[in-house]
Amino acid sequence: MEERQSLHMLEQVVSTLQQKVQSLEQKDISKHTTDILALQLKVNTVNDSCSICQNNLGDLESKFKDLEMNSTLLKDEKQKLSQDVAILSQNQSVGNIGNLKQQVQATTNRVNQLEYSNTVTHQDIIALSKITNQNKLDIITVGQNLTQQITSVEQEYRKKTQNG
C-alpha cells in the first residue's frame, strides 16, 4: 500500500515537473520568438543587401574589364604615337612640327565648328518638324472647315432649287 502511495505521489511529482518544463519551454520560446523574428528580418535584409552587392560587383567587374581593355588600347596608342613623334622628330625640323601643331589645332577647331553646326542643324530640324506638324493640324482644321462650309452651301443650294 505504501508503495502504491509512494508511486502515486512520484507520478504526481513527475507530472508536475513535466508541466513546469513545458511551461518553461513555452516561456523561453515565446520570449525569444520576437528576437528570432527580428534576427530573421535582419538576416533577410543582409541577404538582400548581399544580392544587390553581388549584382553591383558583377557590374563593377565588367566595367573594370572594359577599363582595363581601354587602358591597354590607350597604352598601345600612346606607344604608337610616341614612336610616330620620335620618327617625326628625326625626320622633320622643329618648324615643321610647329606647322603640324597649327594644322592639328585648325583641324580641331574645324571639327568643333562642324559639331556645333550639326547640333544647330539638328535643333533646326526638330523645330521644322514641330512647325510641320502644326501646319498639318492647321491644314486638317481648314479642310474640315471647308468641308463644313461646302456641305452648308450644298444644303442651301438644294433647298433653293427644291423651293425655287
Backbone hydrogen bonds, N-H to C=O, Kabsch-Sander energy under -0.5 kcal/mol:
donor,donor_aa,acceptor,acceptor_aa,energy
5,Q,1,M,-2.5
6,S,2,E,-3.0
7,L,3,E,-3.1
8,H,4,R,-3.1
9,M,5,Q,-2.8
10,L,6,S,-2.8
11,E,7,L,-2.6
12,Q,8,H,-2.1
13,V,9,M,-2.5
14,V,10,L,-2.8
15,S,11,E,-2.8
16,T,12,Q,-2.7
17,L,13,V,-2.7
18,Q,14,V,-2.6
19,Q,15,S,-2.3
20,K,16,T,-2.3
21,V,17,L,-2.7
22,Q,18,Q,-2.6
23,S,19,Q,-2.6
24,L,20,K,-2.8
25,E,21,V,-2.7
26,Q,22,Q,-2.6
27,K,23,S,-2.5
28,D,24,L,-2.8
29,I,25,E,-2.8
30,S,26,Q,-3.2
31,K,27,K,-2.7
32,H,28,D,-1.9
33,T,29,I,-1.3
34,T,30,S,-0.7
36,I,32,H,-3.2
37,L,33,T,-2.8
38,A,34,T,-2.6
39,L,35,D,-2.7
40,Q,36,I,-2.6
41,L,37,L,-2.5
42,K,38,A,-2.2
43,V,39,L,-2.8
44,N,40,Q,-2.7
45,T,41,L,-2.7
46,V,42,K,-2.8
47,N,43,V,-2.8
48,D,44,N,-2.6
49,S,45,T,-2.7
50,C,46,V,-2.6
51,S,47,N,-2.3
52,I,48,D,-2.5
53,C,49,S,-2.9
54,Q,50,C,-2.7
55,N,51,S,-2.4
56,N,52,I,-2.9
57,L,53,C,-2.9
58,G,54,Q,-2.5
59,D,55,N,-2.4
60,L,56,N,-3.1
61,E,57,L,-3.0
62,S,58,G,-2.3
63,K,59,D,-2.8
64,F,60,L,-2.9
65,K,61,E,-2.5
66,D,62,S,-2.2
67,L,63,K,-2.8
68,E,64,F,-2.8
69,M,65,K,-2.5
70,N,66,D,-2.9
71,S,67,L,-2.9
72,T,68,E,-2.6
73,L,69,M,-2.8
74,L,70,N,-2.9
75,K,71,S,-2.7
76,D,72,T,-2.5
77,E,73,L,-2.8
78,K,74,L,-2.9
79,Q,75,K,-2.6
80,K,76,D,-2.5
81,L,77,E,-2.9
82,S,78,K,-3.0
83,Q,79,Q,-2.4
84,D,80,K,-2.7
85,V,81,L,-3.0
86,A,82,S,-2.4
87,I,83,Q,-2.6
88,L,84,D,-3.0
89,S,85,V,-2.9
90,Q,86,A,-1.9
91,N,87,I,-2.5
92,Q,88,L,-2.8
97,I,93,S,-1.7
98,G,94,V,-2.4
99,N,95,G,-2.1
100,L,96,N,-2.5
101,K,97,I,-2.5
102,Q,98,G,-2.0
103,Q,99,N,-2.4
104,V,100,L,-2.9
105,Q,101,K,-2.6
106,A,102,Q,-2.8
107,T,103,Q,-2.8
108,T,104,V,-2.8
109,N,105,Q,-2.7
110,R,106,A,-2.3
111,V,107,T,-2.7
112,N,108,T,-2.5
113,Q,109,N,-2.4
114,L,110,R,-2.6
115,E,111,V,-2.7
116,Y,112,N,-2.4
117,S,113,Q,-3.0
118,N,114,L,-2.7
119,T,115,E,-2.3
120,V,116,Y,-2.8
121,T,117,S,-2.9
122,H,118,N,-2.5
123,Q,119,T,-2.3
124,D,120,V,-2.6
125,I,121,T,-2.6
126,I,122,H,-2.2
127,A,123,Q,-2.4
128,L,124,D,-3.0
129,S,125,I,-2.5
130,K,126,I,-2.2
131,I,127,A,-2.5
132,T,128,L,-2.9
133,N,129,S,-2.5
134,Q,130,K,-2.4
135,N,131,I,-2.8
136,K,132,T,-2.4
137,L,133,N,-2.2
138,D,134,Q,-2.6
139,I,135,N,-2.8
140,I,136,K,-2.6
141,T,137,L,-2.4
142,V,138,D,-2.9
143,G,139,I,-3.0
144,Q,140,I,-2.5
145,N,141,T,-2.5
146,L,142,V,-2.9
147,T,143,G,-2.5
148,Q,144,Q,-2.4
149,Q,145,N,-2.5
150,I,146,L,-3.2
151,T,147,T,-2.6
152,S,148,Q,-2.5
153,V,149,Q,-2.8
154,E,150,I,-2.8
155,Q,151,T,-2.3
156,E,152,S,-2.2
157,Y,153,V,-2.7
158,R,154,E,-2.5
159,K,155,Q,-2.2
160,K,156,E,-2.5
161,T,157,Y,-2.7
162,Q,158,R,-2.4
163,N,159,K,-2.4
164,G,160,K,-2.1
